[in-house]
Amino acid sequence: MLRSWPIKSWRMILCQAIMKSQSEFPEQSNVYASLVAVINSEFPELGLLLVKRAVLQFKEKKNLEKASKFLAHLVNQGVVYSILALDVILYLLVDPSSDNVEIAVRFCTQCGTVLRAIEPCKFKEILDEFRRVLKEGALEKRVQLMIVKLFAAKRSKFRNHPRIIDELDIVGDLQVIHDVSIFGDIDPETSVDCFHLNSDYEVWTPNFI
């Protein structure tokens, strides 16, 4: 069905629907990321649009915690390169308030398995930054404790935080991986949000009848 739709139409509809649902049910972010992974393996143009929109939402600090959780699972699913995870953590630690550090710790815990395996040197630098912030002693006690627990999770090789649970590991090595950075320019492709009359309407409409 999707292959029969005008590309701009279904990209807009699916992207908006998935992001809205994830925002309403962030505890199911791993499920939505798995859905995106499946769609992205067949329609990478939609996967790229969704990643870019999710990153922009994060940068605009709209539902920061929910957006970061979605990005973490998109990284885990291999929809976007792991460098994005490092970007997210560094972006949050530029302003190490208790709220930002709390989100960074949760994000790091969710992506720890991937970062430890793929970016070990840079991941070590990230952990050193958490140590520095912890030693400054300016954080709320509960956030300080979260950092301590992050170090414990790292020592256990994130045993209790798998990259993907078995039930959601669907695509495997067939994934198309996108390169998107928080610190680069991102085209939101707003043109897909506008409805345009399709001159081939009568040609493709029978596909739905």
Solvent accessible surface area in square Angstrom, and as a share of the most:
residue,aa,sasa,rsa
1,M,159,0.71
2,L,46,0.23
3,R,169,0.62
4,S,35,0.23
5,W,64,0.22
6,P,30,0.19
7,I,95,0.48
8,K,98,0.41
9,S,30,0.19
10,W,4,0.01
11,R,26,0.10
12,M,36,0.16
13,I,81,0.41
14,L,42,0.21
15,C,1,0.00
16,Q,90,0.40
17,A,49,0.38
18,I,9,0.04
19,M,28,0.12
20,K,128,0.54
21,S,35,0.23
22,Q,3,0.01
23,S,22,0.14
24,E,99,0.44
25,F,103,0.43
26,P,30,0.19
27,E,104,0.46
28,Q,81,0.36
29,S,0,0.00
30,N,42,0.22
31,V,65,0.37
32,Y,41,0.15
33,A,0,0.00
34,S,3,0.02
35,L,79,0.39
36,V,3,0.02
37,A,0,0.00
38,V,56,0.32
39,I,23,0.12
40,N,0,0.00
41,S,30,0.20
42,E,99,0.45
43,F,22,0.09
44,P,45,0.28
45,E,60,0.27
46,L,3,0.02
47,G,1,0.01
48,L,57,0.28
49,L,0,0.00
50,L,1,0.00
51,V,0,0.00
52,K,23,0.10
53,R,36,0.13
54,A,1,0.00
55,V,0,0.00
56,L,35,0.17
57,Q,40,0.18
58,F,0,0.00
59,K,66,0.28
60,E,98,0.44
61,K,123,0.52
62,K,117,0.50
63,N,78,0.40
64,L,27,0.14
65,E,79,0.35
66,K,71,0.30
67,A,1,0.01
68,S,4,0.03
69,K,57,0.24
70,F,3,0.01
71,L,0,0.00
72,A,0,0.00
73,H,31,0.14
74,L,0,0.00
75,V,5,0.03
76,N,3,0.01
77,Q,18,0.08
78,G,18,0.17
79,V,0,0.00
80,V,2,0.01
81,Y,106,0.40
82,S,9,0.06
83,I,55,0.28
84,L,0,0.00
85,A,0,0.00
86,L,6,0.03
87,D,12,0.06
88,V,0,0.00
89,I,0,0.00
90,L,80,0.40
91,Y,54,0.20
92,L,3,0.01
93,L,9,0.04
94,V,120,0.69
95,D,82,0.42
96,P,46,0.29
97,S,47,0.30
98,S,18,0.12
99,D,90,0.47
100,N,20,0.10
101,V,0,0.00
102,E,20,0.09
103,I,18,0.09
104,A,0,0.00
105,V,5,0.03
106,R,100,0.36
107,F,2,0.01
108,C,0,0.00
109,T,21,0.12
110,Q,43,0.19
111,C,0,0.00
112,G,0,0.00
113,T,42,0.25
114,V,6,0.04
115,L,0,0.00
116,R,90,0.33
117,A,75,0.58
118,I,109,0.56
119,E,35,0.16
120,P,76,0.48
121,C,102,0.61
122,K,94,0.40
123,F,4,0.02
124,K,128,0.54
125,E,115,0.52
126,I,4,0.02
127,L,4,0.02
128,D,58,0.30
129,E,45,0.20
130,F,0,0.00
131,R,96,0.35
132,R,103,0.38
133,V,3,0.02
134,L,43,0.21
135,K,172,0.73
136,E,99,0.44
137,G,48,0.46
138,A,91,0.70
139,L,13,0.07
140,E,85,0.38
141,K,159,0.67
142,R,113,0.41
143,V,0,0.00
144,Q,33,0.15
145,L,97,0.48
146,M,37,0.17
147,I,0,0.00
148,V,71,0.41
149,K,125,0.53
150,L,2,0.01
151,F,24,0.10
152,A,43,0.33
153,A,15,0.12
154,K,75,0.32
155,R,173,0.63
156,S,33,0.21
157,K,127,0.54
158,F,3,0.01
159,R,172,0.63
160,N,117,0.60
161,H,68,0.30
162,P,75,0.47
163,R,97,0.35
164,I,29,0.15
165,I,77,0.39
166,D,129,0.67
167,E,133,0.60
168,L,23,0.11
169,D,72,0.37
170,I,111,0.56
171,V,20,0.11
172,G,49,0.47
173,D,152,0.79
174,L,145,0.72
175,Q,28,0.12
176,V,57,0.32
177,I,75,0.38
178,H,19,0.08
179,D,111,0.58
180,V,9,0.05
181,S,40,0.26
182,I,1,0.01
183,F,120,0.50
184,G,33,0.32
185,D,156,0.81
186,I,29,0.15
187,D,90,0.47
188,P,46,0.29
189,E,35,0.16
190,T,82,0.48
191,S,60,0.39
192,V,5,0.03
193,D,55,0.29
194,C,75,0.45
195,F,161,0.67
196,H,114,0.51
197,L,153,0.76
198,N,42,0.21
199,S,114,0.73
200,D,77,0.40
201,Y,114,0.43
202,E,147,0.66
203,V,114,0.66
204,W,53,0.19
205,T,31,0.18
206,P,76,0.48
207,N,95,0.48
208,F,75,0.31
209,I,173,0.88
